[in-house]
Each structure stands twice: as C-alpha cells, then as structure tokens.
Amino acid sequence: MKNRKLILILSWIVATSASAQWEFRGTPNQWTTSTMASQDNVNYCTEQQFNTGDAGGGPRFKIDRYGDWSESYPNQDYNVNSNTAYKVCINALNTQISISEINLPTTTINKLGAEYDNAGTTFSIWSPDHTNVALVLNGVEYSMPKASNQQGYTDVYAVRVAGDHHLKPYAFKVNGNIVRDPYGKMAVPNQDVNIVMDMSRTDLAQGWAPRPVLIEREDAIIYEMHVRDFTIDPTSGVASIKRGKFLGMVEQGTQYQGAATGLDHLKELGVTHIQILPFYDFASCPDLNDTQCYNWGYDPRNFNVPEERYSISQDYEQRVRELKVMIDEFHKAGIRVIMDVVYNHTFDFEMFENISTSYYTPTDLSGTGNSIDASVPMVGRMIQDSLEYWTKEYNLDGFRFDLVGIFDHQDFGDWGRYLNATFSDRNLLIYGEPWNGYASDPRETDRVRLGTIARQQSAHVGVFNPKFREAIKGANDSGYGGGFAFNQGDVWAMDFGSRAGSRFNNNPYQVIDAWDPMFTTDPEQTINYTSAHDNLTLRDKILQWADLNGISRQSSYLKRIQNYANGMVLTSQGIPFLHGGVELLRDKNGDHNSYRSSDAVNKIDWSWKITNADTSEYHKDLIALRKAHPGLRMNTWHEINNNVTTIRYANDVLVTDINAAANGDSWQRILVIYASGGDFNYPLPSGNWYVAVEKNAPKNGSHRQVSGAVDIEGTAVTVLYQP
C-alpha cells in the first residue's frame, strides 16, 4: 500500500512538472523567454552562449517556470563566465540548477546577412568592436554568439533561426544600437529595418534569356543613362505608369512622330551595353508621394537593395522582379547591362558607424563627408560579396565604379579577378573613375590611377581616360575650347589617345606618372569618352564656346563639332563610351552638376530626335562601322603595337594607319584622319582607296574610289580603306 502511494505521488509530481513551462531568461536572449527541452519530464535543459552582460551586470540568467515571472529560480541571478557556452539544466522535482561548459556547434556561414533556406535563415554580421550582438526578427530578440572564422570571414556573430521567415522584418543590434544589415537584400523604405528574402520566389517564370554575345571586351560600345531621364517625358511614348521606372526603360514599340524612342532607339542605335546610373537604394527623395523629387542616386543607403522609386509596385518581391525583367528585356534586345556602383562612400556615417568605425577612412577622400576603407579586409570583402550578389542574382554584365580612385589598385584588381573567375563565361566589363573627390591622399601611389591600372592587367579592369577626353574637348566645365574638336590642342595628345593610351612597352610593372596618357598594356583598360552625366554635356560646352566666339547657337557648324568629337571616340582603339542623348544633341540648359535638378533639366526630350535626325544618324552609322570592322578595335597591346601606326601629319592633323586584316577585318588597311583646322588635300599611300566616312558623314552603300590624294574636310573624321 505504501509503495502504491509513493508511485501515485511520484506520478503526480512528474505530471505536474511536465505541465510546467520552464523558460530560460538571461543576457544571451536579452531576458526574453527561450523554452527549455526535456527528454524525461524531469530535467529541462538549454544550450546558451554567454558573451557580455548588460546594464544590470555581467553574463547571467534565471529560469522562469511559467514564463510570466510568477515563479523563477534561483532567487538571485545566476552569474557565469563571459564568452563561454554552457548547457543549463533545472531539475523539475527539486529545482536544482546545474551548468556545464560546452562547445556549441558552429553556425555554418555561406555569406553574411540573412541567408534563407527552406528549413530556416542564418543571420550573421561582422562586428570587430563589440561582442554584444543580437538579432531582432519580427519583434523577437535572439542572442548572436561569435562564430568561428570561416569562408574568409572573421569577427562574425551569427545565429540560425528555424522556420520560414520569408518577408519577415529584421535588424541587428550591436552594443544596444539597432543597425541595418550591410548585406540586406531588401529593406523597409527609410527605416533601419531589413526584410528576409527567399530570392528564389522572385525568379522569372521563363528563366533568363540568353546573354548577348560579347567575344572581346573591346567589342563593347557603352551608352550611359539614368532610369528616370530615359522615359519620364511624354515624348518617350512610354505608358504613363511606367515612365521613369525600370519597366519603362524596356517598353517596346514606343515612338515620337514616327521615330523610335526608348529601348527601340537603343536597338536602332546599335550600342552593346547600357550603363545605368545608380539603381540600388539611395537616401535622397525618400517620400514616394513627392513625384517631382529628382536625384542621380550617388548617396547609397542600402548597397544590395533595388531603389523603390524605380518600381511600379511597392511589394518587395515585385520590386525585385521588375528590375530583373528590365535586365532580361535588355538582354533580349541584344544589350548588356552595367550597374553604376558607389562603394566609395555612404550617404552618412549612420550607415555603418554603430557597427564599426573601421568601415571608414580616417579622412574624407570622396568629398561627400566620408569614404569607405576597402583596405580593411572585411570591408573589401563586403564590396566583393555585393558585386558577386548583383552579378549572380540580377544577371548583370559589369560595373562602373564611382570614384574607384579611392581604392587601392590591388583591391580593385582582386575584385575583378574574383568576379571573372566566378563568372568566367560573361566577359564582364569592370571600370571606374581613377580619381578621388579632390582629396590629398597619403597613399596616392597605392590607389587606382592611370599609372597603376596596368598592374592589374590579369583582372581585366579599366578606367575612364580623362587625358583623351581633354585632348578632344579641353576642359570639362568651360566654354573655352582647348581640344581637337574645337580646332585647338596638340596632336601628340590625340596620338596617344587614339592608340588606346598604349605604353611604349607592355611591362605593367614599370613605374610611370599617375596621370601619364600612355598608361595601358591592353586596350580594354581605357574607356574613351567626351562627356558623361557629370559636368557640362558636350552640347552645353559647344553652346558656351559658340557664345564666347560670337557664333550663333543655330549654326550647323556646332553639329559638326558634336559629330567630330564623338566620331574620334568611335574610331579610336579602346572601349568607346557615349553619354546618353549625345546623339540627340542633348543639353541641360548649361547645368554642369544636375544631380538634383528637375526633370526639365535632366529628361530626354525625344523631339530632339526629329530636330537632330542627322546627328542621330551620324552616331548610328559610325557605331555600325565600328561593329563591322575589328580593325578599329584591336584586342591586345601587341596588336596595336604591330598594326597601328599614327602619323602626326601636322599639329592639327592626325592620321592613323591600321593593318586591319591582322584582326580579321574584311578591309585590309584602314586610314583614319582627324582634321582640326581647314580643308586640305592629303597624299594617299599607293593603290586604290575607298572613302567610308567623309565630310562629317559616313557613306552608306557604295564608297567612291580615290587614289593619289583625297580632299579632307576640317573639323571632321575621314575614314578610307583598301579592301
């Protein structure tokens, strides 16, 4: 009878203990509740990583029986060692607590941020300065223990949370401060809150279209455009809901008075790549209801999140999908897509300062108030991971780096080598501005400059060529001429630029001046251009020059200057770059820095295509000529050195003699003549020649035959060939 009573009592105790909620509370979970597990309904246990304490003391805990603090053990907080993992148990029969040190399983990290899978999401963040790191997921806090070094990551804190967390809000908490995820794939607009994304749910239904073929990087012809500028004006013919949006950029069948606009215009023009001004999440124009707000977007807020102003839908999945559709439709149209990236600074220190000040250089090198220090390994890794993410997830074809001159040429090269090895089938274009924000840099010799880019030859990275730009048009923001396009300047500067800035020898490690115009050991290292979104448009510079020289703004001669300037770009060795709208005589009313000016200043007015049809045709025809003749786009230093001869015929005339057949051209020999000055008669090499371009216009159809000599028009590009 006594034994039966004892059994009943024990059964009642066990049943009672089983019905209790034994919850762990402590510094690891910010004193929220973590349910303890039991296999025998007597001993309830949990495994916890204790890092630092909180305002109330060091690392410690209590066990809350019902999760409401009505009964908790021990009476005083249980203190433990910092930076130690413990198995914590309580005996439900006698409420005795036991702890034992353990080694927690290491959280496996692929990439930092929030990495989603069907079973759960792994959250991780770099925190070199603070050990008090937590995750706030959908309103619940989770302690984040320090993870082992892996995948090249160091000082990382991580936690894996089981379950489907797609579209749930989250943020990290570092030393008590809420911070955004530097790797976040989506964010609540204008808040320090990220969104967990299962990116597979944004995949295109039909998958990606085939990527346009690019055999050599020198085959590229780049066209720069801003998402809003391209279609915001009604003359674009784009549906009103899509104007200024991702989807507006790729609407087909649009026209103005019978002339193709938008995407169809680019197909007609024949460019191979579109470089799009920043379309990650930027800080300016936060109020979506302010439809007139304008900004170029060089003030990054979230590096890996698409900008919400450019999507029609504010649904998170749909925003991603609209951007993917835009890129895919460009590919279907035969045009590759280059993303303009701004890793050199953030819109404010607040982006990273509460995580670590190690993200920033000691002094501002960008001219914006801060600059990113990519020489810190984990900061450089963040940039590399971001580039890889955009390339993989959004199927991009290259990157244009804003102020890449802030970074070491070694880091720039390492990113290029990594991307080209990871995406070896893409022939990515990776290039940037080889200068900083007018800052004095104590590490000048280590940075990306004209004189250092050749050292990264194996990385297939390049830079904009300001020396050739100046040789063609002179100063950026002055109406004064100073360049070959204005019948001024020196032929020697044009000589170097037209040969892709090739060095005297192809030794990439020979030390040269940072701004030496002869800087390349491969023609893919130079991006040749006359104008871009910065500074005066080419048309505005020409108009200001006309004003200073008493020439009517209506003079047809000004169109000749425009054609001549870009004609030199399109017939030189290297990679040509066109500022969007330059073929339409685009102007910005003299605004040399229109980054936040109105649509009236920045928009493409497609009526320009009607008014300036001849200029548009000139650019289209020269692009077609370049694409048809590989003699104009040699692929190596040796090909240029052995097959391209420049002749300084006069101080205002440069002749380039090209052995075109050496690069598989159907033309055996090509002569390209840049004439800055009056008309003259040029004595030709022996044999019969055919004129492909003369008197400021390509010759479609039959080409007239000449021999002995040819009349050359000034302020014009002339192209002759022998078949």
Secondary structure, DSSP 4 states (H G I P E B T S, - for coil): -HHHHHHHHHHHHHHHHHHS--EEEEGGGTT--EE-EESSSSEEEEEEEE---BTTBSSEEEEESSSSSSSEEEEEEEE--TTEEEEEEEETTT--EEEEEE-PPPPP-SSSEEEEETTEEEEEEE-SS-S-EEEEETTEEEE-PBPPPBTTB-SEEEEEEES--TT-EEEEEETTEEE--TT-S-B-TTSS-EE---GGGGS-TT-PPPPPP-SSGGG--EEEE-HHHHH-SGGG---GGGTTSTGGGG--S-EETTEE-HHHHHHHHT-SEEEE---EEESS---TT-TT------SEEEEEEE-GGG-S---HHHHHHHHHHHHHHHHHTT-EEEEEE--S--SSGGGTTTT-GGGB-SS-SSSSS--B-TTSHHHHHHHHHHHHHHHHHH---EEEETTGGGSBHHHHHHHHHHHHHHTTTS--EEEE----SS---TTGGGB--HHHHGGGGGGTEEEE-HHHHHHHH--TT-SS--SGGGT-S-HHHHHHHHBTTB-SS--TTS---TT-S--BSSGGGEEE-S--SSS--HHHHHHHHHHHTT--TT-THHHHHHHHHHHHHHTSBSEEEEETTGGGT---TT-S--TT--HHHHS--TTHHHHTHHHHHHHHHHHHHHHH-GGGS--SHHHHHHHEEEEEEETTEEEEEE-GGGGT-SSSEEEEEEE-SS-EEEEPPSS-EEEEEETTEE--S---EE-SEEEE-SSEEEEEEE-
